[in-house]
Amino acid sequence: MLYTNLMILFEKPVAVESRQFAQPVSLETIRPVGPDYGSDKTATIHEGASFNDTKKYGHMRNMKQTTYLDHAGSPPYPKSLMKAYQKFMRNNLLGNPHSQSPSSLLSTQCIESARHRMLRFFRADPEHFDLVFVANATAAIKLVAEGLGGRGPDRGFWYGYHADAHTSLVGPRMLASSGSRCFTADIEVDDWLDHGADIPQSDCHVSSVGCFAYPAQSNLNGRRLPLHWPGRLRRSAFKANKELYSLLDAAAYVSTAQMDLSDHDNAPDFVALSFYKIFGFPDLGALIVHKEAAHVLLRRSYFGGGTVDMVINSTASEWHATKQSALHEALEDGTPAFHSIAALNHALDVHTKLYGSMSNVSQHAGHLTSSLYSRMSSLTHGNGVPVCEIYKGDSADYEVPSTQGPTIAFNIRNQRNKWIRKSDFERLAIINGIQLRTGGVCNPGGIASYLDLSPVEMRQNFAEGLRCGNEFDIMNNKPTGVIRVSLGASSNLNDINHFMTFIDIFVDQNSVRNRKTQPGSRPLIHPRMLSWKKESRAGCQHAPVADLQKLEGPDNASAYLVQVSTQNVQCPVARCSIVFPLQEQLWKHFEAHKLPSPSRWKLPCFGILPDFSCLSHVSRLARLQKPLDRT
């Protein structure tokens, strides 16, 4: 879709000589995001419209045949955003901002406009905060780690991080020459903040600088961690804590929640985030820096591009002068991504027009996820075995947004209480037009905790061939990853109903009589599949198994083990359960389990906060629809 849009953008080149520059953009002429953004004082969606209407009216036309359930990865970008950005690029010429030409000045104005607007979007006072544009949240975290690393006699730092963190937040421990500590639970962090001087001897840091990092929201299951820790760290009376700084990974949190930095005394020193997690486009990130901690980032050794005022190239006297006028000028290495930053202004305009505020997005996604969680958690097989094993934090509550985001991590069990392979689940989901996430989701601590995997077991699984993205779904009777669904601003009830209809194919037939009728339920299996099942069993009964030869080398051995583990596999669909000699045959067979298209469902649209008391009506409508003739 993006490639097509870019082709359209450049299909009619305009001669630079004849171009008339648009009215220069300035901070005064661009509509700002005021301090009330995200509150009820801001504009909301027009009368009669709803979040569900975003697909109906074409704002998400690229999702017409898709049930998109990976908003935690990246929400879909609206068509209106791409049109606005294309129009701007057609009518203007942007140049490298490190110049004084008209095109360069226009780029500079777009960059500074986006910087100030995004600070206001996060309710961050420019007097106390600065925003540094980077590639993504990982680049922002790396920038903090480089600054903490320092240079010369100030080199080295101590690093503490929460276990329920993305790998990008774990990585800085490799640069922490003064030691690191992994906090395995929230209570450990609370005890450490209350007794800051009581750090284990192995964690005592020689360096005068340290950092405590954690995610605002787990990217694994959406659990939201306390946001008061940075303030407690700053107010700590312990001397050991006074030289520690806080780093908040807000990438997952900001996609469906309002990041509020208005209380600068309790705000984190550094906030890392990605804008595409909020708007879907552009691919851009930022590091929001508390100016009281800005000096830490200036300790870094590297410099490049426009971050310096002067450099002397001499072996005898190496010297350079870093820019001092603004913090972001000293940290944004090279040429800023000025085309992407210009798109950020349009992304904010469209987001405000469609959804009004992040408060609206949070309430909408939260209500939908709460309904989905309730329906998934109550689903059982006929013998009482739960269908969904949902991994939820002990303190998390889907009715309380401060403790839980719109994300559900789970695995599926069959009627014999055995795990269903997540790769099979994902392939069947793709065939049925559902896009979601499976695997370790780059959260090793969360995977270890919720799946009860010890470090020894994880090392053993790796030695036996487990790699990121391969087909080792179950090892030693334990899953190696999760299935993750996440909702967002453009999600609606159709998405939930289609997904629940899809999960129904994994439910044992006998369970229909022993569970409550779920809204939007459909036949567990397409009628045509029953005849196909007999043909498939007859045609594959004597299929030969390919001869596999174990090759030398760890990579080849891993590939061999994957092949061996995917022989004689059984279809996970409850009413099927055919055994296939090879995984490839099973995947081809999955086409038989394609359900009727959800686009045939004529479901009513609800308001921003759906009235779930109408779900019984939705269920009746769904049952009245006739299955599609797939002959």
PEWO-V752130 format. One line per field, one symbol per residue. burial: + if it has 9 or more other C-alpha atoms within 8 Angstrom, else -. A space follows every 50 residues. Layout:
BEGIN
burial = ???
END
This chain:
BEGIN
burial = ----+---+---------------+++-----+--++++--+--+----+ +++++---+++-+---++++++-++++++-++-+++--+--+-++++--- --+++++++++++++++++++++++--+++++++++++++++++++++++ +--+++++++++++++++++-++-++-+++--+----++-+++--+---- --+++-+-+++++++++++++++++----+++++-+-+--++++++++++ ++++++++--+--+-++++++++++++++++++++++++++-++--+-++ -----++++----------+-++---+++++++-+--+-+++++++++-+ +++++++++++++++++++++++-+++-++++--++++++++---+-+-- +-+++++++++++++---+++++++++++++++++++++++-++++++-- +-+----+--++--++-----++++---++++++++++++++--++++++ ++-+++++++++--+---+++--+++-++--++--++--+---------- -----++++++++--++++++++++-+--++++-+++-+++-++------ +----+++-+----+--++++++--------
END
